[in-house]
């Protein structure tokens, strides 16, 4: 376990309680392990985890997309293996793992080139996204398919909770993209058939001239509506919207009370919604948790899954976050996220075991 300043600090009235936490795969050489995505097979309980890993502690265009699996609820993991790597590129989950069925797990993957000389908060170019499929719990994968392009420029099936089954058998997917390189970010949803193919043109939820909206996630509420929470770049105050017609139309966006990026929404069996996000409040660096018992009409701050401290190196290419959460059964959950750069250790993946208190 890392030092106290990087430990989870959830509040006593939060709907989740921390059971244990540790760094994953930290015994080897210092590297940047980041942007993890996690999914669980319902039948076997197997966990699949993908993340990006560089060859050393420096930010470089040499990251491979790694896979590890666990058959004991995350207590032990297989040795990570590279499943997608292209020399000279930073390979990553461009949407991550999406369980359509236990024998049909989709991986939205891709690659970028990081170029800090471009400036801005997203100094990247050369985007590419495609998908691969495993039908045997991650043992083998199909070759990546053709490029997926839903927006004029950047396209990402960003939505840590993707996909969402609809009453007519189709699937709803959160997505985001741009009108140019780091210009005109906007977010919404797209639809496919039951097999997860043939994405429709996006239904946009958040878009406004001069404003940028990304890092979307969607969750089905207990009353059947959908709730979307989206990052807003300028003010850093995230926004939210609801749909009462299976994603065909959405309410005008409204601000949340928190400054959130890398959104992950999760509905507990009680109906309580938890939202994990990189906290953009400079006085609260790390990954925070807010929760709602009324479908997002009001939110309560629940503490932090990762408390980094105000001196965290918050720079392009070196920010923390990308939380993901899965149910383990029996009132147990697990979260995964990555830290800010840590002296002598690179960027770590943190594994946090949680208990549902609702």
Order of alpha helices (4+ residues) and beta strands (2+ residues): beta-beta-beta-beta-beta-beta-beta-beta-beta-beta-beta-beta-beta-beta-beta-beta-beta-beta-beta-beta-beta-beta-beta-beta-beta-beta
